[in-house]
């Protein structure tokens, strides 16, 4: 685990109950429906940063085969109780222990917001690796500039690591990993996830097929940015794991 992540994970380990109470009713139903509409029946889905399993439970209810990962051991323990029909692991997004092309869909909401910008290419490479051709990836991040430990006033000013992205910055990162944006928009989200947050939603038109194959992804960035993207093909493995 990266050193900068440890403080954030410690927060989640110590605040499972409080986090559950504050976020159990904050599901982004619209984006979840869009994500699921692009998947086949009985899809294999990975819920990255699954926390206590709120979104995993929704995927299970729709008849999908669901896996969830989180670096917080306490969150995973809660998820295993909350969604017993899903499979959960304590696992690092930067070192995913799944086979190549394993998932039909990957749901990665409010996860990259806790990943340093220098590690985002590693995360995108790993997500790309385990996603099937034609698979769907959903991501969202906070919109803005900079990164670092920031006080979360919702939890008495406890510090957590946050990274912020401008819309063109995130789209450039996605395209550099062979994703094409379907649409993109910024929406006011102050009443949902965070009183100080706006939601940067993106959905950009699919690129044409290449050799008859494509990989689709739903990504988002924002104070939350949400972007639908299409994964075309792998060009190279430019990332080293250290």
C-alpha positions, 0 to 999 in steps of 0.5 A: 500500500502506498504511504499516502493511502494509509491515512485514508484507509485508517479513517475508513477502518475506524469509521465503518458505522458512521460512513454507512449512516452517511452514505447508505442512501446516496447511491447514484441511481441514474449512473448505475442504471446506465452502467447496467444497461450496457452490460449483458445478463448475468455479467461478471462485475467488479465493484472497486472501493466497494466499502460496505457493499451498497452498490454491490448489493444493487448489482446482485439484485439485478442477477449479476456475478459480483466481486468487491474489493477495498483496502479497508479490512473493516469495510470488507468485513461489513460488506461480507455481512451486508451482501453475502452472495457477492465475493469480497477481497481486501485488495489494492487497485494498483495491484489487482489480483485478477486474470486478464479480461476477467470482468464484463463490467467494472464500477469504480465510483469515488475511488480514484479521488483517493489515488495520487495523480502519479499513480492514475496511469497504473490504476487505468492500466490495471483496470484495462487489463482485467476488463473484457473486450466490450466490457464497461468501466465506470469511474468518477473523480473530484473536479478541480486542481491539485492533490494532498491531505484535505480535512473532511468537515463531514467527519470533524476535519479528519484528513483524507487524501484527495486528488482533483482533475479537470475535465480535459485532464481526465479525458486525456488520461483516458484517451492515452489508455485507449479509451474514447469518451461518449459524453461529458457534462458538469452537473451541480451535485451539492445535495448528494455526495458533498455539500461543497461538491459539483458533479462533472459528468461525461459521456462521449460518443464511441469511436468506430470499431477497430478490427471488429472489437471494442472495449467500452467503459463508463468513467466519471470525474468530477467534484464528481466527473462521470464519463462513459468511454470505450476501450479500443485496444492495448497499445503497450504496457507503459507502467512499472509496478514498484 
